[in-house]
Amino acid sequence: MTASSLTHRDRAVLRAVAEGRCEMSGSSLLVDGLCCADQFVGPRLASAGLISARPGPAALTSAGYEILSAA
């Protein structure tokens, strides 16, 4: 995944993760305690290596920080 292939929603989710507002619950991503309307964004960003896939607070990976700063 490249910065140019990120959607506006992807960028918004990455910013929310960076702000500590997200949590992974199974394969679902919670934002501000609510299920994300796009059920695929969390797993897609995790499989791209941009956010952690572990249950618990979501965190940007080093690749996630790089792509967010480039976006």
Beta strands, then each sheet from edge to edge (+ up, - down):
strand 1: 22-25
strand 2: 28-31
strand 3: 34-35
strand 4: 56-57
sheet 1: 3+ 2- 1+ 4-
end
